[in-house]
């Protein structure tokens, strides 16, 4: 029985100081566990939540939206402290072609497609990948609206790229349509943001370090070890032996692994000793993760209309659209206003284009983005040159190797998923030594911060329950 091998004062080590790791750590501390450590490879906490000062404001290079209200743990926290901002109004996004034409029918078409992709029953009954589903539905709706063929083609191409930013994939052909139905949308506004300090507020709140927090702050020096990249987890003994790149060694009665699927894919064979069981490896191989990057441009003043939420780029002329100087330019889906930073536009790009852009200098990124803006919008606006640029590099960073997870066709083929990734692994002594958390381990809220948050709480509560049971058994 698991409780027969429990220590009286367990050592718990959490790999990763993102939202899942911090949620697990703070929940364990609340439950009375004192020997808790968080090993973080980066020089900061937050993981894929990364808020950075830009100009005189803050922007989020990682997690961006609070996805829904009802049943959303992140929304509950943010709203209780009055820290949410109104959502972006996509009806006020301009869809523009490379010759400066504004296509007024596209916002409505976008909203129609969004409603279809929220229909769980339709997705469950769809066979194959999400790309084929999106193309067929887009074509059907656009024919009803009598759209020009080239406009339709440009919109479909844009929507596919846009949906890739939502799903976290490189290509919708990789995404299982029935698998997408596993995702549960929280009712309410799905594109809210955080006020003032950005998404990093959730990190501060978890640690009781936010200005509005009540109670004592978590003593970070006692539990958090930054710049502490884990290179091996030996779980062959009664305890786990964790070796770090800086030479430090840590022992644990339980290890909660919260690293991304991208890191697990790249390093599972060297990270775990002995190797993970086949069922866990199938989950790691099966779950997908893509690259979604952002590029922020700071301008000397706001040159776009006050009521404009941004610009989506429609590539109607295929030959012209492929002739940009830098290949990654064709992957930019648009430039969007930031409610918290009025002089800033944020560009989004995915997949190969995002990974390619990560290899360019900041000067080249600024040059390419400015060229795109002038090509698409120079007919209508006088656009000043950006004064600064800031961008994410989620793939080239070895501590992430991607942005967030999705349900791939391989997930479906291997009959695996989040529950398989989340399942604890017991050692030879029947102690659940390895536990797994993170957004990819949540069966319904994967790819979200609230999914990561709840997964950390889940594993902390699972440990706490074992010790409550153990104490009852010893009475």
C-alpha positions as CSV (number, residue, x, y, z in Angstrom):
1,X,0.0,0.0,0.0
2,X,1.3,3.5,-0.9
3,X,0.9,4.9,2.6
4,X,3.2,2.2,4.1
5,X,6.3,3.8,2.6
6,X,5.6,7.5,3.5
7,X,8.1,9.5,5.5
8,X,6.8,11.6,8.4
9,X,8.2,14.9,7.0
10,X,8.5,14.5,3.2
11,X,10.9,16.4,1.0
12,X,9.0,17.6,-2.1
13,X,10.9,19.1,-5.1
14,X,9.0,20.9,-7.9
15,X,10.7,21.1,-11.2
16,X,9.8,24.4,-12.8
17,X,8.7,27.8,-11.3
18,X,5.9,28.5,-13.7
19,X,2.2,28.9,-12.7
20,X,1.8,25.1,-12.2
21,X,4.9,24.8,-10.1
22,X,4.1,27.8,-7.9
23,X,0.5,26.7,-7.5
24,X,1.7,23.3,-6.3
25,X,4.4,24.8,-4.0
26,X,2.1,27.4,-2.3
27,X,-0.7,24.9,-1.9
28,X,1.7,22.4,-0.2
29,X,2.9,25.2,2.1
30,X,-0.7,26.0,3.0
31,X,-1.2,22.3,3.8
32,X,1.6,22.4,6.3
33,X,4.4,20.8,4.3
34,X,7.6,22.5,5.2
35,X,10.3,20.9,3.1
36,X,9.3,22.2,-0.3
37,X,11.7,23.3,-3.0
38,X,11.1,24.9,-6.5
39,X,14.0,24.4,-9.0
40,X,13.7,26.9,-11.8
41,X,16.1,26.8,-14.8
42,X,15.5,30.5,-15.8
43,X,16.6,33.6,-13.8
44,X,13.0,34.4,-13.1
45,X,9.7,32.9,-12.0
46,X,6.6,32.6,-14.1
47,X,7.5,30.2,-16.9
48,X,5.4,30.9,-19.9
49,X,3.9,33.8,-18.1
50,X,6.4,36.6,-18.9
51,X,5.5,40.3,-18.4
52,X,8.2,42.8,-19.4
53,X,8.5,46.6,-19.2
54,X,8.3,48.2,-22.6
55,X,8.4,51.9,-23.0
56,X,6.5,53.3,-20.0
57,X,4.1,50.3,-19.8
58,X,4.1,46.5,-19.5
59,X,3.4,43.9,-22.2
60,X,3.0,40.1,-22.0
61,X,5.5,38.0,-24.1
62,X,3.8,34.8,-23.0
63,X,0.3,34.1,-21.7
64,X,-2.0,36.8,-22.8
65,X,-5.7,36.1,-22.3
66,X,-7.9,35.1,-19.4
67,X,-10.0,32.5,-21.3
68,X,-13.5,32.8,-20.0
69,X,-15.2,33.6,-16.7
70,X,-17.5,30.9,-15.3
71,X,-15.4,28.1,-13.8
72,X,-12.1,29.8,-14.6
73,X,-9.8,29.8,-11.5
74,X,-7.6,32.6,-12.9
75,X,-10.6,34.8,-13.6
76,X,-12.0,34.2,-10.1
77,X,-8.7,35.4,-8.6
78,X,-8.3,38.4,-11.0
79,X,-11.9,39.6,-10.7
80,X,-11.9,39.3,-6.9
81,X,-9.1,41.9,-6.9
82,X,-10.6,43.9,-9.7
83,X,-7.6,43.3,-12.0
84,X,-9.4,42.4,-15.2
85,X,-9.5,44.6,-18.4
86,X,-12.2,44.6,-21.0
87,X,-11.7,42.2,-23.9
88,X,-10.5,43.2,-27.4
89,X,-13.4,44.1,-29.7
90,X,-12.6,42.0,-32.8
91,X,-15.4,43.7,-34.7
92,X,-13.1,46.8,-34.7
93,X,-10.2,44.9,-36.3
94,X,-9.5,46.0,-39.9
95,X,-8.9,43.3,-42.4
96,X,-6.6,44.7,-45.1
97,X,-5.0,43.4,-48.3
98,X,-1.5,44.2,-49.5
99,X,-2.9,46.8,-51.9
100,X,-4.5,48.7,-49.1
101,X,-8.1,47.4,-49.6
102,X,-10.2,47.0,-46.5
103,X,-12.5,44.0,-46.6
104,X,-15.5,44.9,-44.4
105,X,-17.1,41.4,-44.6
106,X,-14.2,39.6,-42.8
107,X,-15.0,40.5,-39.2
108,X,-18.4,39.0,-39.4
109,X,-17.0,35.9,-41.2
110,X,-14.4,35.6,-38.4
111,X,-17.2,35.7,-35.7
112,X,-19.2,33.0,-37.6
113,X,-16.2,30.7,-37.7
114,X,-15.5,31.3,-34.1
115,X,-19.0,30.1,-33.2
116,X,-18.6,26.9,-35.2
117,X,-15.4,26.0,-33.5
118,X,-17.1,26.3,-30.2
119,X,-19.6,23.7,-31.1
120,X,-18.4,20.6,-29.3
121,X,-20.9,18.2,-30.9
122,X,-19.9,19.2,-34.4
123,X,-16.2,18.7,-33.5
124,X,-16.8,15.3,-31.9
125,X,-18.5,14.0,-34.9
126,X,-15.8,15.3,-37.3
127,X,-13.3,12.8,-38.6
128,X,-9.7,13.8,-39.4
129,X,-7.8,17.1,-38.9
130,X,-8.9,20.6,-38.0
131,X,-7.5,22.0,-41.3
132,X,-10.0,20.2,-43.5
133,X,-12.8,21.1,-41.2
134,X,-11.9,24.8,-41.1
135,X,-11.5,25.0,-44.9
136,X,-14.8,23.3,-45.7
137,X,-16.7,25.5,-43.2
138,X,-15.0,28.7,-44.3
139,X,-15.8,28.0,-47.9
140,X,-19.5,27.2,-47.1
141,X,-20.0,30.4,-45.2
142,X,-18.2,32.6,-47.6
143,X,-20.2,31.3,-50.6
144,X,-23.3,32.2,-48.7
145,X,-22.0,35.7,-48.4
146,X,-20.9,35.8,-52.1
147,X,-17.3,36.7,-51.3
148,X,-14.8,37.2,-54.1
149,X,-12.7,34.1,-54.7
150,X,-9.4,35.7,-54.0
151,X,-10.7,37.4,-50.8
152,X,-12.1,34.1,-49.7
153,X,-8.7,32.4,-50.3
154,X,-6.9,35.1,-48.4
155,X,-9.3,35.0,-45.5
156,X,-9.1,31.2,-45.2
157,X,-5.3,31.4,-45.2
158,X,-5.4,34.1,-42.5
159,X,-8.0,32.3,-40.4
160,X,-5.9,29.1,-40.5
161,X,-2.9,31.0,-39.2
162,X,-5.0,32.7,-36.6
163,X,-6.5,29.5,-35.4
164,X,-3.0,28.1,-35.1
165,X,-2.2,30.8,-32.6
166,X,-5.2,29.7,-30.6
167,X,-4.5,26.0,-30.7
168,X,-0.7,26.4,-30.2
169,X,0.1,24.3,-33.3
170,X,2.3,24.9,-36.4
171,X,-0.3,23.5,-38.8
172,X,-4.0,22.7,-38.4
173,X,-3.4,19.5,-40.3
174,X,-1.7,18.3,-37.2
175,X,-4.7,19.0,-34.9
176,X,-7.3,16.3,-34.2
177,X,-10.8,17.8,-34.6
178,X,-12.4,15.3,-32.2
179,X,-9.5,16.0,-29.8
180,X,-10.2,19.7,-29.8
181,X,-13.7,18.8,-28.5
182,X,-12.0,17.7,-25.2
183,X,-11.2,21.4,-24.5
184,X,-13.9,22.9,-22.3
185,X,-14.5,26.6,-22.8
186,X,-15.4,28.6,-19.8
187,X,-18.5,30.7,-20.5
188,X,-18.1,34.4,-20.6
189,X,-15.6,36.8,-22.1
190,X,-12.7,34.7,-23.5
191,X,-10.2,37.4,-24.3
192,X,-9.8,39.5,-21.2
193,X,-6.4,40.8,-20.1
194,X,-4.9,41.8,-16.8
195,X,-4.7,45.4,-15.7
196,X,-1.5,47.3,-15.1
197,X,1.2,44.7,-14.2
198,X,0.1,42.2,-16.9
199,X,-0.2,38.4,-16.5
200,X,2.7,38.4,-14.0
201,X,0.1,39.5,-11.4
202,X,-0.9,35.9,-11.1
203,X,2.6,35.0,-10.0
204,X,2.7,37.8,-7.5
205,X,-0.7,36.8,-6.1
206,X,0.3,33.1,-5.7
207,X,3.3,34.2,-3.8
208,X,1.3,36.8,-1.7
209,X,3.6,39.5,-3.2
210,X,1.0,41.6,-5.1
211,X,0.2,45.0,-3.7
212,X,-3.4,43.9,-3.1
213,X,-2.4,40.6,-1.4
214,X,-3.2,39.9,2.2
215,X,-1.1,37.9,4.5
216,X,2.7,37.2,4.6
217,X,4.6,36.8,1.4
218,X,6.2,33.5,0.6
219,X,9.9,33.5,1.6
220,X,11.4,32.9,-1.8
221,X,14.9,32.4,-0.4
222,X,13.8,29.4,1.5
223,X,12.0,27.5,-1.3
224,X,13.0,28.9,-4.8
225,X,16.3,28.1,-6.5
226,X,16.7,30.1,-9.7
227,X,19.2,29.3,-12.5
228,X,18.9,25.7,-11.4
229,X,18.4,23.6,-14.5
230,X,17.7,20.0,-13.7
231,X,19.7,17.6,-15.9
232,X,18.8,14.2,-14.3
233,X,16.1,12.8,-12.1
234,X,17.2,9.4,-10.7
235,X,14.0,7.7,-9.4
236,X,15.5,4.2,-9.0
237,X,15.8,4.4,-5.2
238,X,13.5,5.0,-2.3
239,X,14.1,8.7,-2.8
240,X,14.7,10.6,-6.0
241,X,18.1,12.1,-6.6
242,X,17.9,15.3,-8.6
243,X,21.1,16.6,-10.3
244,X,21.4,20.2,-11.6
245,X,23.6,21.8,-14.2
246,X,25.1,24.1,-11.5
247,X,26.4,21.0,-9.6
248,X,23.8,21.0,-6.8
249,X,22.0,17.8,-5.8
250,X,18.6,17.6,-4.2
251,X,16.8,14.6,-2.6
252,X,13.1,14.2,-2.7
253,X,10.4,11.9,-1.5
254,X,8.1,13.3,-4.2
255,X,9.0,15.1,-7.4
256,X,6.4,17.2,-9.3
257,X,7.6,17.7,-12.9
258,X,6.0,20.8,-14.5
259,X,8.2,21.4,-17.5
260,X,6.7,21.9,-21.0
261,X,5.8,19.1,-23.4
262,X,8.5,20.5,-25.6
263,X,11.2,19.9,-23.0
264,X,9.9,16.4,-22.3
265,X,10.0,15.6,-26.0
266,X,13.6,16.7,-26.3
267,X,15.0,15.5,-23.0
268,X,13.0,12.7,-21.5
269,X,15.6,10.1,-22.5
270,X,18.4,11.9,-20.6
271,X,16.3,13.5,-17.9
272,X,14.8,10.4,-16.3
273,X,16.8,7.5,-14.9
274,X,15.5,4.8,-15.3
275,X,13.5,5.6,-18.5
276,X,9.9,6.5,-18.2
277,X,7.3,3.7,-18.8
278,X,5.9,3.3,-22.3
279,X,2.5,4.7,-21.4
280,X,4.2,8.0,-20.3
281,X,6.4,8.1,-23.4
282,X,3.3,7.6,-25.6
283,X,1.7,10.7,-24.0
284,X,4.9,12.7,-24.5
285,X,5.1,11.7,-28.1
286,X,1.4,12.0,-28.8
287,X,0.7,15.4,-27.3
288,X,1.7,18.3,-29.7
289,X,3.3,21.6,-29.0
290,X,3.9,24.4,-31.5
291,X,5.5,27.8,-31.6
292,X,3.5,31.0,-31.2
293,X,5.6,34.2,-30.9
294,X,4.8,37.8,-30.4
295,X,6.6,40.9,-31.7
296,X,5.8,44.3,-30.0
297,X,6.5,47.6,-31.7
298,X,6.7,50.9,-29.8
299,X,5.8,54.0,-31.8
300,X,6.4,57.7,-30.9
301,X,2.7,58.2,-30.9
302,X,-0.6,56.3,-31.7
303,X,-1.1,56.7,-35.4
304,X,-4.1,54.3,-35.8
305,X,-7.7,55.3,-35.0
306,X,-8.8,55.3,-31.4
307,X,-11.6,52.8,-32.1
308,X,-9.4,50.5,-34.1
309,X,-8.3,47.3,-32.4
310,X,-5.7,46.4,-34.9
311,X,-5.1,45.1,-38.4
312,X,-5.3,41.6,-39.8
313,X,-3.2,41.0,-43.0
314,X,-4.9,39.3,-45.9
315,X,-2.5,38.0,-48.6
316,X,-4.7,38.2,-51.7
317,X,-1.9,38.5,-54.2
318,X,0.0,35.3,-53.6
319,X,3.1,36.2,-55.7
320,X,3.4,39.7,-54.2
321,X,2.8,38.4,-50.7
322,X,5.7,35.9,-50.9
323,X,8.2,38.5,-52.0
324,X,9.1,40.0,-48.7
325,X,12.8,40.3,-47.9
326,X,12.6,38.1,-44.8
327,X,10.7,34.8,-45.2
328,X,9.1,35.1,-41.7
329,X,7.2,38.2,-42.8
330,X,4.7,36.0,-44.6
331,X,3.9,34.4,-41.2
332,X,2.8,37.6,-39.5
333,X,-1.0,37.4,-39.1
334,X,-1.5,41.0,-38.1
335,X,-0.7,43.9,-35.8
336,X,-3.0,44.4,-32.8
337,X,-3.5,47.3,-30.3
338,X,-2.6,46.7,-26.7
339,X,-5.2,48.2,-24.3
340,X,-2.5,48.6,-21.6
341,X,0.0,50.3,-23.9
342,X,-1.5,52.9,-26.3
343,X,1.6,53.4,-28.4
344,X,2.2,49.7,-29.0
345,X,1.1,47.3,-31.6
346,X,1.7,43.5,-31.2
347,X,2.3,41.1,-34.1
348,X,1.6,37.4,-33.8
349,X,3.3,34.6,-35.9
350,X,3.4,30.9,-35.7
351,X,5.2,27.7,-36.7
352,X,8.2,27.8,-39.1
353,X,7.9,31.6,-39.5
354,X,8.1,32.1,-35.8
355,X,11.1,29.8,-35.4
356,X,12.8,31.5,-38.4
357,X,12.1,35.0,-36.9
358,X,13.8,33.9,-33.6
359,X,17.1,33.7,-35.6
360,X,17.0,37.3,-36.7
361,X,18.3,40.4,-34.9
362,X,16.0,42.9,-33.3
363,X,17.0,45.4,-36.0
364,X,15.9,43.0,-38.8
365,X,12.7,42.2,-37.0
366,X,11.8,45.9,-36.7
367,X,12.8,46.5,-40.4
368,X,10.6,43.6,-41.6
369,X,7.6,44.6,-39.5
370,X,7.8,48.3,-40.6
371,X,7.9,47.1,-44.2
372,X,4.8,45.1,-43.7
373,X,2.9,48.0,-42.1
374,X,3.8,50.3,-44.9
375,X,2.9,47.8,-47.6
376,X,-0.5,47.1,-46.2
377,X,-1.4,50.4,-44.5
378,X,0.8,53.0,-46.1
379,X,-2.0,53.9,-48.5
380,X,-4.3,54.9,-45.7
381,X,-2.0,56.1,-42.8
382,X,1.2,58.0,-42.3
383,X,3.2,55.5,-40.2
384,X,6.1,56.7,-38.1
385,X,9.1,54.4,-37.7
386,X,8.9,52.3,-34.5
387,X,11.2,53.5,-31.8
388,X,11.7,50.0,-30.2
389,X,11.0,46.3,-30.6
390,X,10.5,43.5,-28.2
391,X,9.8,39.8,-29.1
392,X,9.5,36.4,-27.6
393,X,11.6,33.3,-28.5
394,X,9.7,30.4,-27.0
395,X,11.2,27.7,-29.3
396,X,14.9,28.6,-29.2
397,X,14.8,28.8,-25.4
398,X,15.9,25.2,-24.3
399,X,13.8,25.6,-21.1
400,X,10.5,25.7,-23.1
401,X,10.9,24.5,-26.7
402,X,7.5,25.8,-27.7
403,X,4.5,27.7,-26.5
404,X,1.6,25.5,-25.4
405,X,0.1,22.0,-26.1
406,X,-2.6,20.7,-28.4
407,X,-4.3,17.4,-29.2
408,X,-2.6,16.0,-32.3
409,X,-3.6,13.2,-34.6
410,X,-0.8,11.2,-33.0
411,X,-2.5,11.7,-29.6
412,X,-5.6,10.1,-31.2
413,X,-3.6,7.3,-32.9
414,X,-1.7,6.4,-29.7
415,X,-5.0,6.6,-27.7
416,X,-3.2,8.7,-25.1
417,X,-3.7,12.2,-23.7
418,X,-3.5,14.5,-20.7
419,X,-4.6,11.9,-18.1
420,X,-1.7,9.6,-19.2
421,X,0.8,12.4,-18.9
422,X,-0.6,13.4,-15.5
423,X,-0.6,9.9,-14.0
424,X,1.9,9.5,-11.2
425,X,4.7,7.0,-11.4
426,X,5.5,4.7,-8.4
427,X,9.1,3.5,-7.8
428,X,10.1,-0.1,-6.9
429,X,9.1,0.6,-3.3
430,X,5.5,1.5,-4.4
431,X,5.9,5.1,-3.5
432,X,4.5,7.6,-6.1
433,X,7.8,9.3,-6.6
434,X,7.2,11.1,-9.9
435,X,4.2,13.4,-10.4
436,X,3.4,15.6,-13.3
437,X,1.6,19.0,-13.6
438,X,1.4,21.8,-16.2
439,X,-1.1,22.9,-18.7
440,X,-0.6,19.8,-20.9
441,X,-1.7,17.5,-18.1
442,X,-5.1,19.1,-17.8
443,X,-7.7,17.1,-19.7
444,X,-10.0,20.0,-20.4
445,X,-8.1,23.3,-19.9
446,X,-4.9,22.4,-21.7
447,X,-3.0,25.3,-23.3
448,X,-4.3,27.8,-20.6
449,X,-3.0,29.4,-17.5
450,X,-6.1,28.2,-15.5
451,X,-5.3,24.7,-16.7
452,X,-1.7,25.1,-15.4
453,X,-2.9,26.6,-12.1
454,X,-5.4,23.8,-11.5
455,X,-2.9,21.1,-12.4
456,X,-0.5,22.4,-9.7
457,X,-3.2,22.4,-7.1
458,X,-4.3,18.9,-8.2
459,X,-0.8,17.4,-7.6
460,X,-0.4,19.2,-4.3
461,X,-3.8,18.0,-3.1
462,X,-3.0,14.4,-4.2
463,X,0.2,14.4,-2.0
464,X,-1.7,16.0,0.9
465,X,-4.5,13.4,0.7
466,X,-1.9,10.6,0.9
467,X,-0.5,12.0,4.1
468,X,-3.9,12.6,5.6
469,X,-4.7,8.9,4.9
470,X,-1.3,7.8,6.2
471,X,-1.8,9.6,9.5
472,X,-5.3,8.1,9.9
473,X,-3.9,4.7,9.2
474,X,-1.2,5.1,11.9
475,X,-3.6,6.1,14.6
